[in-house]
C-alpha cells in the first residue's frame, strides 16, 4: 500500500473559502494521485458525512472524512488556509484541514487513520509545526510521523528514546516493570518506596472515533505533566482492548470521560471516580486529574469495595453515574440507553413496512407468509416480503428497549432478565409501557442480587448462572402474575384514549408533542416524544389516533431546521456566514426529518432559536392533529408523503409552523442591540461546547 500522504496531497496555500470548496480542492489532488476514481461521487459521500455532524474541532482544525466506494486506498490530504474555513467547530473556523478518505468497508483502516490523527492533533507542537511548515514535503513527513535524519548512530539511539512518543498505556507498564517497587524510571530523585499515583481512564463518544481518542491523548498529556501514571482504555467504534485486571487493581483512581455507557463498568468499582462527558476530558484534563486525586485523598470511592471483589461484571447502582447524580438523572440515562438501542429497529422496520405499503397497498398486511408462498415475478410477493421483514424487526422493539434499560442499570448481567421481561410484556400485550417497567425491574433485581456477599467459590458462576437464573425467574413472576396485567390494562386504556381523541383534546396533544420535539432538538425530551409516537404504530393494526400522533411528531420535528434555513434566506444579514452555509444544509436535513439540522443555530443563540422553534413546532403539531393527518412510517420526512393521510394539509401544517418559527427568530434577532454577528467575538469554548452538548452530543450517535 502507498504512503498515507505524500507531498502531492498537500496544499499549503489552500484558497477555498467554504468547506465544500476546500474538500473539492483536496479531493482533486487525490484524483490526480489515482486514489479517487470519481470526484463527484466521492464529494457526495463527504457531504453526506458532513451533513450528519460537523467535523470541526477546537484549535482551528477541520477533519472532513468518509468511507467511499470511489476510494482505492486509505488516503489523507492536507490543506492550510490563511483565510480560515468554517467546519462548525465551537471556537471558530479552521486553518488546518485534513481530508480523510477510506475505501468502502475498510473500517479498520478508516478508524486507524482517524484515531491516530486525532491523537496527534492534541499535540500543540504537531499543529504548530504544520502551521510553520515551509514546503509540502516537510508537512507530509510531519503527518506521517517521519523522524528527521539523526546526526550519528549514537545520536539515533538517543533521539529515538527522546523523541518517540510512547502511548501512556505502554509507558505506564514499562515504568512499572523497570523501576523498583513500581516507581517510574524517571523518578530518580524520589525515594524508591514512593510509588507514583496511578489512574486508569475510559474514554468514549457516540461515534467512537475523534473525540474518544482526543480525550485519551489529552488525559495522557496532562498526566505526564502532573507526574501521574495514567492508562486509558479507548472504547472506540473499532472495538477496544480491555485494561488488564492487574492494571485496574493497581490503580489508585478512575476517570470516565464518556458520552455513552461505559462497557463493563463494574471492573472499576470500589475506587475514587470522576465521571464526566468526553469533552471535559479534552478541555480540562488537568482539573479531572486533580479532582480524582482529591477524592482519593479523602477516601471517597464509587461503591463499596466488596462490590468489585467478585468476578461478576455487574455495574452497581452507585457507579451508574457521578456520586452526586440524583436518581432522576440516573433514571434518564437508563431510559435513554434503552431508547438509543431501540431506534435503529424502529427505523429499519418502519421504513420496510412503509415501502411494502407503497408497493402493495395496505391490504398487504393480510398476505400469506412469504416462507410458504413467494413468486419472484409478483409485485405483491415483494411487498409481502418487505412487510414481514419489517414486522420481524418490530417484534424486537419492546425486548430491546427493556433489555438495554436493564443493561444501562446493571451492565451485561441485566440483559437476560431485561429481554425476558420485554418479551413477556409483548405476550401479555403490555406494550412499550410494559417494556419500560420490565427493564427497570430487571435492572433493579440484578443490582439487588449484586449487593449480596457470596463465597469466593461461587463468584465465578454468579454472572453466568446465578444472576441470570434468579433475575429472570423474579422478573418473569412479577410480569406474568403481579404487575403485568395492570400494566396491560393501562396500556389498553391509553390506546383507547388516543383512539377517542378529537377536537380540542387532540389539538392540545399536538401542541404538547410539538413543544417536546423542538425543545432539545434530538435530546432526551425529543426522544421521549418520538418513542411515544413510534410505540403506537408498531402494533399489527395501529389505530387512527396512533397514526395521527406519528404524523404530528414527524411534522413538528421537521420545523426547526426548515425554519432556520428559511430565516437565513429572508434576513441573511442577521446570521453569520457560517450560519448561512449551515442554512443551505438545513433545507435537506429538515425535509428529511433530521431535527439536528438546527443545532448549530441553537448552540450559537439558544435563547432566540429554541423558543422560536418550539412555538413553530407547537403550531405544526396542532394543525396536523386538527387536519386529521396520519402517518404509517416512523421516519422519512417529505420522502414518505405518499404514506401520509391528508398529504397537502400535512405539508401546509409544516409550512405554517416553519413560517412562524422563522418569523419569530428574525424578530428576536432583529431586536438585539449588539453588533452584527460577523463582527461579534466568538463565544468562549466552554459556552459553545455547552450549547452544542445540549442537543448534539447525546443524540448524534452517528457512524462514519
C-alpha positions as CSV (number, residue, x, y, z in Angstrom):
1,X,0.0,0.0,0.0
2,X,1.2,3.5,-0.8
3,X,2.1,6.1,1.8
4,X,-0.9,7.6,3.5
5,X,0.1,11.1,2.4
6,X,2.7,12.5,0.0
7,X,3.8,15.9,-0.9
8,X,1.4,15.9,-3.9
9,X,-1.5,15.6,-1.4
10,X,-0.5,18.8,0.5
11,X,-1.7,22.3,-0.3
12,X,0.0,24.9,2.0
13,X,-1.9,27.8,0.3
14,X,-5.5,26.5,0.2
15,X,-7.5,29.3,-1.4
16,X,-11.0,27.9,-0.8
17,X,-13.5,30.0,1.2
18,X,-16.0,27.3,2.1
19,X,-15.8,23.7,3.4
20,X,-17.2,22.4,0.1
21,X,-14.6,24.2,-2.0
22,X,-11.9,23.0,0.4
23,X,-13.0,19.4,0.1
24,X,-13.1,19.7,-3.7
25,X,-9.7,21.2,-3.9
26,X,-8.1,18.5,-1.8
27,X,-10.1,15.7,-3.4
28,X,-8.8,16.9,-6.8
29,X,-5.3,16.1,-5.6
30,X,-6.5,12.6,-4.6
31,X,-7.9,12.1,-8.1
32,X,-4.7,13.3,-9.7
33,X,-2.8,10.8,-7.5
34,X,-5.0,8.0,-8.7
35,X,-6.5,7.4,-5.2
36,X,-10.1,8.5,-6.0
37,X,-11.8,7.3,-9.1
38,X,-14.9,9.5,-9.2
39,X,-14.5,13.1,-7.9
40,X,-18.2,14.0,-7.7
41,X,-19.2,10.6,-6.2
42,X,-16.6,10.9,-3.6
43,X,-17.5,14.5,-2.7
44,X,-21.1,13.4,-2.4
45,X,-20.0,10.9,0.2
46,X,-18.0,13.6,2.0
47,X,-21.0,15.9,2.0
48,X,-23.3,13.2,3.3
49,X,-21.0,12.6,6.3
50,X,-20.6,16.3,6.9
51,X,-24.4,16.7,7.0
52,X,-24.7,14.2,9.8
53,X,-22.3,16.0,12.2
54,X,-19.9,19.0,11.8
55,X,-16.2,17.8,11.6
56,X,-14.6,21.0,13.0
57,X,-12.5,20.6,16.1
58,X,-11.3,23.2,18.6
59,X,-8.0,24.7,17.8
60,X,-8.6,25.7,14.2
61,X,-8.9,22.2,12.8
62,X,-11.3,20.6,10.3
63,X,-11.3,16.8,9.5
64,X,-13.9,16.1,6.8
65,X,-13.8,12.4,6.2
66,X,-15.8,9.5,4.8
67,X,-15.8,5.9,3.5
68,X,-16.5,5.7,-0.2
69,X,-16.6,3.1,-2.9
70,X,-14.7,5.7,-5.1
71,X,-11.5,5.5,-2.9
72,X,-8.9,2.9,-3.9
73,X,-6.8,3.0,-0.7
74,X,-6.7,4.9,2.6
75,X,-5.6,8.4,1.8
76,X,-5.1,11.7,3.7
77,X,-4.8,15.2,2.0
78,X,-3.8,18.3,4.0
79,X,-4.6,21.9,3.3
80,X,-3.5,25.1,5.2
81,X,-5.8,28.1,4.8
82,X,-4.7,31.6,5.6
83,X,-8.4,32.9,5.3
84,X,-9.7,30.1,7.6
85,X,-12.7,28.0,6.7
86,X,-15.7,27.2,8.9
87,X,-16.3,23.5,9.7
88,X,-18.7,24.1,12.6
89,X,-16.2,24.0,15.5
90,X,-17.4,25.9,18.6
91,X,-14.3,28.1,18.7
92,X,-14.4,29.3,15.1
93,X,-13.1,28.5,11.6
94,X,-10.2,26.2,10.8
95,X,-6.8,26.9,9.2
96,X,-5.7,23.2,9.2
97,X,-7.9,21.0,7.1
98,X,-7.4,17.2,6.8
99,X,-9.4,15.3,4.2
100,X,-9.5,11.6,5.1
101,X,-10.6,9.0,2.6
102,X,-11.0,5.3,3.1
103,X,-12.3,2.6,0.8
104,X,-15.9,1.4,1.5
105,X,-15.9,-1.3,4.1
106,X,-12.3,-0.5,5.3
107,X,-13.4,0.0,8.9
108,X,-10.0,-0.8,10.5
109,X,-8.1,1.4,8.1
110,X,-10.5,4.3,8.4
111,X,-10.6,4.2,12.2
112,X,-6.8,3.8,12.5
113,X,-6.3,6.9,10.4
114,X,-8.8,8.9,12.3
115,X,-7.7,7.8,15.8
116,X,-4.1,8.3,15.1
117,X,-4.6,11.7,13.6
118,X,-7.0,12.7,16.4
119,X,-4.3,11.9,19.0
120,X,-1.7,13.9,17.1
121,X,-4.0,16.9,16.8
122,X,-4.0,17.3,20.6
123,X,-0.2,17.9,20.4
124,X,0.4,21.7,20.2
125,X,3.9,21.1,18.8
126,X,2.5,19.0,16.0
127,X,-0.1,21.6,14.9
128,X,2.4,24.4,15.4
129,X,4.9,22.6,13.1
130,X,2.2,22.2,10.4
131,X,1.4,25.9,10.6
132,X,5.0,26.8,10.1
133,X,5.9,24.1,7.6
134,X,7.8,25.7,4.7
135,X,7.1,23.1,1.9
136,X,4.7,20.2,1.2
137,X,7.3,17.5,1.7
138,X,8.0,18.7,5.2
139,X,4.3,18.8,6.0
140,X,3.7,15.3,4.6
141,X,6.6,14.0,6.6
142,X,5.3,15.6,9.8
143,X,1.9,14.0,9.3
144,X,3.4,10.6,8.5
145,X,5.5,10.9,11.7
146,X,8.8,10.5,9.8
147,X,11.8,11.1,12.1
148,X,14.5,13.5,11.0
149,X,17.9,12.2,10.0
150,X,20.0,11.6,13.1
151,X,23.5,13.1,13.3
152,X,25.1,9.8,14.2
153,X,24.3,6.2,15.1
154,X,24.7,7.0,18.8
155,X,22.5,10.1,18.3
156,X,19.9,8.0,16.6
157,X,19.5,5.7,19.5
158,X,19.3,8.7,21.9
159,X,16.9,10.5,19.7
160,X,14.7,7.5,19.3
161,X,14.4,7.3,23.0
162,X,13.8,11.0,23.5
163,X,11.5,11.7,20.5
164,X,9.4,8.6,20.1
165,X,6.1,9.1,21.8
166,X,5.1,6.1,23.9
167,X,1.4,5.6,24.5
168,X,0.5,6.1,28.1
169,X,-0.6,2.5,28.5
170,X,2.8,1.2,27.3
171,X,4.7,3.9,29.2
172,X,3.0,3.0,32.4
173,X,3.6,-0.7,32.0
174,X,7.3,-0.2,31.1
175,X,7.8,2.1,34.0
176,X,6.2,-0.2,36.5
177,X,8.2,-3.1,35.2
178,X,11.6,-1.3,35.1
179,X,11.5,0.6,38.3
180,X,11.8,-1.0,41.8
181,X,8.6,-1.1,43.6
182,X,6.7,0.1,40.6
183,X,8.3,3.6,40.6
184,X,8.8,5.2,37.3
185,X,12.3,5.1,35.9
186,X,12.4,8.9,35.6
187,X,11.8,9.4,39.3
188,X,15.4,9.1,40.3
189,X,15.3,11.9,42.8
190,X,12.3,10.3,44.6
191,X,12.7,7.6,47.2
192,X,12.2,4.1,45.8
193,X,9.3,3.5,48.2
194,X,7.2,6.4,47.0
195,X,5.2,4.9,44.1
196,X,3.5,7.3,41.7
197,X,-0.2,8.0,41.8
198,X,-1.8,5.6,39.2
199,X,-5.0,6.4,37.3
200,X,-7.0,4.3,34.8
201,X,-9.4,6.0,32.4
202,X,-12.0,5.2,29.9
203,X,-13.0,7.5,27.0
204,X,-15.8,7.1,24.6
205,X,-18.2,9.1,22.4
206,X,-21.2,8.3,20.2
207,X,-19.2,7.9,17.0
208,X,-16.3,6.3,18.8
209,X,-13.6,8.0,16.7
210,X,-12.3,11.5,17.0
211,X,-13.4,12.7,20.5
212,X,-12.7,9.3,22.0
213,X,-9.0,9.4,21.1
214,X,-8.6,13.1,21.6
215,X,-9.8,12.8,25.2
216,X,-7.4,9.9,25.7
217,X,-4.4,11.9,24.3
218,X,-5.4,15.0,26.3
219,X,-5.6,13.0,29.6
220,X,-2.2,11.3,28.9
221,X,-0.5,14.6,28.2
222,X,-1.9,16.1,31.4
223,X,-0.9,13.1,33.4
224,X,2.7,13.3,32.2
225,X,2.8,16.9,33.2
226,X,1.4,16.1,36.7
227,X,3.8,13.2,37.2
228,X,1.0,10.7,37.3
229,X,0.9,7.3,35.7
230,X,-2.3,7.0,33.6
231,X,-3.5,4.2,31.3
232,X,-6.5,4.8,29.0
233,X,-9.0,2.3,27.6
234,X,-10.5,3.9,24.4
235,X,-13.8,2.3,23.8
236,X,-14.0,3.2,20.1
237,X,-16.0,2.1,17.1
238,X,-13.4,-0.5,16.1
239,X,-13.7,-2.2,19.5
240,X,-11.4,-1.9,22.4
241,X,-8.7,-3.7,24.3
242,X,-9.7,-4.1,27.9
243,X,-7.3,-3.0,30.6
244,X,-5.9,-6.0,32.4
245,X,-7.3,-6.8,35.8
246,X,-3.8,-6.3,37.3
247,X,-3.7,-2.7,35.8
248,X,-7.1,-1.8,37.2
249,X,-6.3,-3.4,40.6
250,X,-3.1,-1.4,40.9
251,X,-4.8,1.9,40.0
252,X,-5.5,4.5,42.8
253,X,-8.4,6.2,41.0
254,X,-10.6,6.1,37.8
255,X,-11.6,8.8,35.3
256,X,-14.6,8.2,33.0
257,X,-14.8,10.7,30.1
258,X,-17.7,9.4,28.1
259,X,-21.0,10.3,26.3
260,X,-22.2,6.7,26.0
261,X,-22.4,4.0,28.7
262,X,-19.0,2.6,29.8
263,X,-18.8,-1.1,28.9
264,X,-18.1,-3.5,31.8
265,X,-18.1,-0.6,34.2
266,X,-18.1,-2.9,37.3
267,X,-14.4,-3.6,36.7
268,X,-13.7,-0.2,38.2
269,X,-16.0,-0.3,41.2
270,X,-14.6,0.5,44.7
271,X,-12.2,3.2,43.5
272,X,-12.3,7.0,43.7
273,X,-14.0,8.0,40.4
274,X,-14.6,11.1,38.4
275,X,-17.4,10.7,35.8
276,X,-17.8,13.4,33.1
277,X,-18.6,13.9,29.4
278,X,-15.9,13.3,26.8
279,X,-15.5,17.0,26.0
280,X,-14.4,17.6,29.6
281,X,-11.6,15.0,29.1
282,X,-10.4,17.1,26.1
283,X,-10.8,20.6,27.5
284,X,-9.9,20.2,31.2
285,X,-7.9,17.1,31.8
286,X,-5.6,18.6,34.5
287,X,-8.7,19.5,36.5
288,X,-10.1,16.0,36.3
289,X,-6.8,14.5,37.4
290,X,-6.6,17.0,40.4
291,X,-10.2,16.2,41.3
292,X,-9.8,12.5,41.3
293,X,-6.6,12.8,43.4
294,X,-8.5,14.9,45.9
295,X,-11.2,12.2,46.1
296,X,-8.6,9.6,46.7
297,X,-7.0,11.6,49.5
298,X,-10.5,11.9,51.1
299,X,-11.1,8.1,50.7
300,X,-14.2,8.7,48.5
301,X,-15.0,5.7,46.4
302,X,-17.6,5.0,43.8
303,X,-19.1,1.9,45.5
304,X,-18.2,-0.4,48.4
305,X,-15.0,-2.3,47.6
306,X,-16.8,-5.5,48.3
307,X,-19.0,-4.9,45.3
308,X,-15.9,-5.2,43.0
309,X,-14.3,-8.2,44.7
310,X,-16.3,-10.8,42.9
311,X,-15.8,-12.0,39.4
312,X,-19.2,-10.7,38.2
313,X,-19.2,-7.9,35.7
314,X,-22.1,-6.0,37.0
315,X,-22.3,-2.3,37.5
316,X,-23.6,-1.4,40.9
317,X,-26.2,1.3,41.2
318,X,-23.8,3.8,42.8
319,X,-21.5,3.5,39.7
320,X,-24.2,4.3,37.2
321,X,-23.3,8.0,37.3
322,X,-21.4,10.5,39.3
323,X,-21.7,10.2,43.1
324,X,-23.6,13.4,43.1
325,X,-26.1,12.4,40.5
326,X,-29.7,12.4,41.6
327,X,-31.9,9.4,41.0
328,X,-33.8,11.4,38.3
329,X,-30.5,11.9,36.4
330,X,-29.6,8.2,36.5
331,X,-33.1,7.2,35.5
332,X,-32.9,9.5,32.4
333,X,-29.6,7.9,31.4
334,X,-31.0,4.4,31.8
335,X,-34.1,5.1,29.8
336,X,-32.1,6.9,27.1
337,X,-29.8,3.8,26.8
338,X,-32.8,1.6,26.0
339,X,-34.3,4.1,23.6
340,X,-31.0,4.6,21.7
341,X,-30.7,0.8,21.1
342,X,-34.3,0.6,20.1
343,X,-34.4,3.4,17.5
344,X,-32.5,1.5,14.7
345,X,-35.1,-1.3,14.9
346,X,-37.9,1.3,14.6
347,X,-36.3,3.0,11.6
348,X,-35.4,-0.2,9.8
349,X,-38.7,-2.0,10.5
350,X,-40.9,1.1,9.9
351,X,-39.3,2.0,6.6
352,X,-39.5,-1.5,5.3
353,X,-43.2,-1.6,6.2
354,X,-43.7,1.8,4.6
355,X,-42.1,0.5,1.4
356,X,-44.3,-2.5,1.5
357,X,-47.4,-0.3,1.7
358,X,-46.2,1.8,-1.2
359,X,-45.6,-1.2,-3.4
360,X,-48.6,-3.4,-2.4
361,X,-51.1,-1.3,-0.7
362,X,-52.3,-1.5,2.9
363,X,-54.0,-4.9,2.3
364,X,-50.6,-6.5,2.0
365,X,-50.7,-6.8,5.8
366,X,-53.0,-9.8,5.4
367,X,-50.8,-11.6,2.9
368,X,-49.6,-15.2,3.5
369,X,-46.2,-15.9,4.8
370,X,-43.5,-15.5,2.1
371,X,-41.9,-18.6,3.5
372,X,-44.8,-20.6,2.2
373,X,-45.7,-18.5,-0.9
374,X,-43.2,-16.3,-2.8
375,X,-43.3,-15.7,-6.6
376,X,-40.3,-13.8,-7.9
377,X,-42.2,-12.1,-10.6
378,X,-45.1,-10.9,-8.5
379,X,-45.1,-7.4,-7.1
380,X,-47.3,-8.4,-4.2
381,X,-44.8,-11.1,-3.1
382,X,-42.0,-8.5,-2.8
383,X,-44.4,-6.2,-0.9
384,X,-45.3,-9.0,1.4
385,X,-41.6,-9.8,1.9
386,X,-40.8,-6.2,2.9
387,X,-43.8,-6.1,5.2
388,X,-42.9,-9.3,7.0
389,X,-39.3,-8.5,7.4
390,X,-40.2,-5.1,8.8
391,X,-42.7,-6.8,11.1
392,X,-39.9,-9.1,12.3
393,X,-37.8,-6.1,13.2
394,X,-40.7,-4.6,15.1
395,X,-41.1,-7.7,17.2
396,X,-37.8,-6.9,18.8
397,X,-38.7,-3.3,19.9
398,X,-40.0,-3.9,23.3
399,X,-37.5,-6.7,24.3
400,X,-34.6,-4.5,23.1
401,X,-36.0,-1.5,24.9
402,X,-36.3,-3.5,28.2
403,X,-33.0,-5.3,27.8
404,X,-30.9,-2.2,27.3
405,X,-32.6,-0.3,30.0
406,X,-31.5,-3.1,32.3
407,X,-28.1,-3.0,30.6
408,X,-27.8,0.7,31.4
409,X,-28.5,0.0,35.0
410,X,-26.6,-3.2,35.6
411,X,-24.4,-3.8,32.6
412,X,-24.4,-7.2,30.9
413,X,-26.0,-9.2,33.8
414,X,-29.1,-7.1,33.2
415,X,-29.5,-8.2,29.5
416,X,-31.1,-11.6,30.1
417,X,-33.8,-10.6,32.6
418,X,-34.4,-7.4,30.6
419,X,-35.0,-9.2,27.3
420,X,-37.1,-11.9,29.1
421,X,-39.2,-9.2,30.8
422,X,-39.6,-7.3,27.5
423,X,-40.7,-10.4,25.6
424,X,-43.3,-11.2,28.3
425,X,-44.6,-7.6,28.0
426,X,-45.3,-8.3,24.3
427,X,-47.1,-11.6,25.0
428,X,-49.4,-10.1,27.6
429,X,-50.0,-7.0,25.4
430,X,-48.4,-4.6,27.9
431,X,-46.7,-2.8,25.0
432,X,-44.0,-0.1,25.5
433,X,-45.2,0.8,28.9
434,X,-44.7,-2.8,30.0
435,X,-41.2,-2.8,28.4
436,X,-40.2,0.2,30.3
437,X,-41.3,-1.3,33.6
438,X,-39.8,-4.7,32.8
439,X,-36.4,-3.1,32.0
440,X,-36.4,-1.1,35.2
441,X,-37.4,-4.1,37.3
442,X,-34.8,-6.3,35.7
443,X,-32.0,-3.8,36.4
444,X,-33.1,-3.3,39.9
445,X,-33.3,-7.0,40.6
446,X,-29.8,-7.6,39.3
447,X,-28.4,-4.7,41.3
448,X,-30.1,-6.1,44.4
449,X,-28.5,-9.6,43.8
450,X,-25.1,-8.0,43.3
451,X,-25.3,-6.5,46.8
452,X,-25.2,-9.9,48.5
453,X,-21.8,-11.1,49.6
454,X,-21.1,-14.6,48.2
455,X,-18.4,-17.1,49.0
456,X,-15.4,-17.0,46.8
457,X,-16.2,-20.4,45.4
458,X,-19.4,-19.1,43.9
459,X,-18.2,-15.9,42.4
460,X,-17.1,-17.5,39.1
461,X,-20.6,-18.7,38.3
462,X,-22.5,-15.6,39.5
463,X,-22.6,-13.7,36.2
464,X,-23.1,-16.8,34.1
465,X,-25.6,-18.9,36.0
466,X,-26.8,-17.5,39.3
467,X,-27.7,-13.9,38.3
468,X,-29.4,-14.7,35.0
469,X,-31.3,-17.6,36.6
470,X,-32.6,-15.8,39.7
471,X,-33.3,-12.4,38.0
472,X,-35.2,-14.0,35.1
473,X,-37.3,-16.0,37.4
474,X,-38.1,-12.9,39.6
475,X,-38.9,-10.7,36.6
476,X,-41.0,-13.4,34.9
477,X,-43.0,-13.9,38.0
478,X,-43.6,-10.2,38.5
479,X,-44.6,-9.6,34.9
480,X,-46.8,-12.6,34.5
481,X,-48.5,-12.7,37.9
482,X,-48.2,-9.4,39.7
483,X,-47.9,-6.3,37.6
484,X,-48.2,-7.4,34.0
485,X,-52.0,-7.4,33.8
486,X,-52.4,-3.9,35.4
487,X,-49.8,-2.5,33.0
488,X,-51.6,-4.2,30.1
489,X,-54.9,-2.6,31.2
490,X,-53.2,0.8,31.5
491,X,-51.7,0.4,28.0
492,X,-55.1,-0.6,26.6
493,X,-56.7,2.4,28.4
494,X,-54.1,4.8,26.9
495,X,-54.7,3.3,23.4
496,X,-58.5,3.7,23.7
497,X,-58.0,7.3,24.9
498,X,-55.8,8.0,21.9
499,X,-58.4,6.4,19.6
500,X,-61.1,8.7,21.1
501,X,-59.1,11.9,20.8
502,X,-60.9,14.5,18.8
503,X,-61.3,18.3,18.7
504,X,-59.6,20.3,21.4
505,X,-58.0,17.3,23.2
506,X,-56.3,16.2,20.0
507,X,-55.1,19.7,19.2
508,X,-53.6,20.1,22.7
509,X,-51.8,16.8,22.5
510,X,-50.4,18.0,19.1
511,X,-49.2,21.2,20.8
512,X,-47.5,19.2,23.6
513,X,-45.8,16.9,21.2
514,X,-44.6,19.8,19.0
515,X,-43.1,21.5,22.0
516,X,-41.3,18.4,23.1
517,X,-39.9,17.6,19.7
518,X,-38.4,21.1,19.4
519,X,-37.2,21.6,23.0
520,X,-33.8,20.0,22.7
521,X,-33.5,19.0,19.0
522,X,-32.7,15.3,19.4
523,X,-32.1,15.2,23.1
524,X,-33.9,13.2,25.8
525,X,-37.2,15.2,25.6
526,X,-37.3,14.9,21.9
527,X,-36.6,11.1,22.2
528,X,-39.5,10.7,24.7
529,X,-42.0,12.2,22.3
530,X,-40.6,10.2,19.3
531,X,-40.6,6.9,21.3
532,X,-44.2,7.6,22.4
533,X,-45.2,8.1,18.8
534,X,-43.4,5.1,17.3
535,X,-44.7,2.9,20.1
536,X,-48.2,3.4,18.8
537,X,-47.6,2.4,15.2
538,X,-45.5,-0.7,15.9
539,X,-48.6,-2.9,16.6
540,X,-50.1,-5.1,14.0
541,X,-53.1,-2.8,13.3
542,X,-52.3,0.7,14.6
543,X,-55.2,2.9,15.5
544,X,-56.0,6.2,13.8
545,X,-55.1,8.0,16.9
546,X,-51.6,6.5,16.9
547,X,-51.2,7.3,13.2
548,X,-52.2,10.9,13.9
549,X,-49.6,11.2,16.7
550,X,-46.9,9.8,14.5
551,X,-47.8,12.4,11.8
552,X,-47.7,15.3,14.3
553,X,-44.4,14.3,15.8
554,X,-42.6,14.0,12.5
555,X,-44.1,17.2,11.2
556,X,-43.0,19.2,14.3
557,X,-39.5,17.7,14.2
558,X,-39.1,19.0,10.6
559,X,-39.9,22.6,11.6
560,X,-36.7,23.8,13.4
561,X,-34.1,23.1,10.6
562,X,-36.5,24.3,7.9
563,X,-37.3,27.5,9.8
564,X,-33.6,28.3,10.3
565,X,-32.9,27.7,6.6
566,X,-35.8,30.0,5.7
567,X,-34.6,32.7,8.1
568,X,-31.1,32.7,6.7
569,X,-32.7,33.3,3.2
570,X,-35.1,36.0,4.3
571,X,-32.8,38.0,6.6
572,X,-29.3,36.7,5.9
573,X,-27.6,39.7,7.5
574,X,-28.8,38.6,10.9
575,X,-26.7,35.5,10.6
576,X,-23.0,34.8,10.3
577,X,-21.5,33.5,7.1
578,X,-21.2,30.1,8.8
579,X,-24.8,30.0,9.7
580,X,-25.9,31.0,6.2
581,X,-23.9,28.0,4.9
582,X,-25.5,25.7,7.6
583,X,-28.8,27.1,6.4
584,X,-28.3,25.5,3.0
585,X,-27.8,22.1,4.5
586,X,-30.7,22.6,6.9
587,X,-33.2,22.6,4.0
588,X,-32.2,19.0,3.2
589,X,-32.0,17.9,6.9
590,X,-35.3,19.4,7.8
591,X,-37.0,17.9,4.8
592,X,-35.6,14.5,5.8
593,X,-36.9,14.8,9.4
594,X,-33.5,15.3,11.0
595,X,-34.1,17.9,13.7
596,X,-30.3,18.1,14.5
597,X,-30.0,20.4,11.4
598,X,-31.0,23.3,13.7
599,X,-28.4,22.5,16.4
600,X,-25.7,24.9,15.1
601,X,-28.1,27.8,15.3
602,X,-29.4,26.8,18.7
603,X,-25.9,26.4,20.0
604,X,-24.9,29.9,18.9
605,X,-28.1,31.6,20.1
606,X,-30.3,29.3,22.2
607,X,-32.4,32.0,23.9
608,X,-33.8,33.1,20.5
609,X,-33.7,29.9,18.4
610,X,-35.1,27.3,20.8
611,X,-38.2,29.3,21.9
612,X,-38.9,30.2,18.2
613,X,-38.6,26.6,17.2
614,X,-40.9,25.4,20.0
615,X,-43.6,27.8,19.0
616,X,-43.5,26.8,15.4
617,X,-43.4,23.1,16.3
618,X,-46.4,23.5,18.6
619,X,-48.3,25.2,15.7
620,X,-47.4,22.4,13.3
621,X,-48.3,19.7,15.8
622,X,-51.7,21.3,16.5
623,X,-52.5,21.8,12.8
624,X,-51.5,18.2,11.9
625,X,-53.9,16.9,14.6
626,X,-56.6,19.4,13.5
627,X,-56.3,18.3,9.9
628,X,-56.5,14.6,10.9
629,X,-53.3,13.8,9.2
630,X,-52.0,10.2,9.6
631,X,-48.6,8.6,9.0
632,X,-47.7,4.9,8.8
633,X,-43.9,5.3,8.6
634,X,-41.8,6.4,11.7
635,X,-39.3,8.3,9.6
636,X,-38.6,9.7,6.1
637,X,-39.8,13.3,6.1
638,X,-41.2,14.5,2.8
639,X,-40.0,11.3,1.1
640,X,-42.9,9.3,2.7
641,X,-45.6,11.8,1.6
642,X,-47.4,9.0,-0.3
643,X,-48.0,7.3,3.0
644,X,-49.5,10.3,4.7
645,X,-53.2,10.8,5.1
646,X,-54.2,14.3,4.0
647,X,-50.8,15.0,2.4
648,X,-51.5,18.5,1.2
649,X,-52.8,19.7,4.5
650,X,-49.9,18.0,6.2
651,X,-47.4,20.0,4.1
652,X,-49.4,23.1,4.8
653,X,-49.1,22.5,8.6
654,X,-45.3,22.1,8.2
655,X,-45.1,25.3,6.1
656,X,-47.2,27.3,8.6
657,X,-45.1,26.2,11.5
658,X,-41.9,26.9,9.6
659,X,-43.0,30.4,8.7
660,X,-44.0,31.1,12.3
661,X,-40.6,29.9,13.7
662,X,-38.7,31.8,11.0
663,X,-40.6,34.9,11.6
664,X,-40.1,34.7,15.4
665,X,-36.4,34.1,15.2
666,X,-36.0,37.0,12.7
667,X,-37.9,39.4,15.0
668,X,-36.0,38.3,18.1
669,X,-32.6,38.6,16.4
670,X,-33.6,41.9,14.9
671,X,-34.3,43.3,18.4
672,X,-30.7,42.8,19.5
673,X,-28.8,46.0,20.1
674,X,-25.4,44.3,19.8
675,X,-23.1,44.3,16.8
676,X,-23.8,42.2,13.8
677,X,-22.8,38.6,14.1
678,X,-20.0,38.9,11.7
679,X,-18.2,41.4,14.0
680,X,-19.1,39.8,17.3
681,X,-16.4,38.0,19.1
682,X,-16.7,34.2,19.1
683,X,-18.2,32.6,22.2
684,X,-15.9,31.1,24.8
685,X,-15.1,27.5,24.3
686,X,-16.9,26.3,27.3
687,X,-20.1,28.2,26.4
688,X,-20.1,26.9,22.9
689,X,-19.4,23.3,24.0
690,X,-22.2,23.5,26.5
691,X,-24.6,24.8,23.9
692,X,-23.8,22.1,21.4
693,X,-23.9,19.4,24.0
694,X,-27.4,20.3,25.0
695,X,-28.8,18.9,21.8
696,X,-25.9,17.5,19.9
697,X,-23.6,15.1,21.7
698,X,-26.4,12.9,23.4
699,X,-28.3,12.1,20.1
700,X,-25.8,12.0,17.3
701,X,-24.7,8.5,17.7
702,X,-23.7,8.6,14.1
703,X,-21.3,6.4,12.4
704,X,-18.7,7.5,9.9
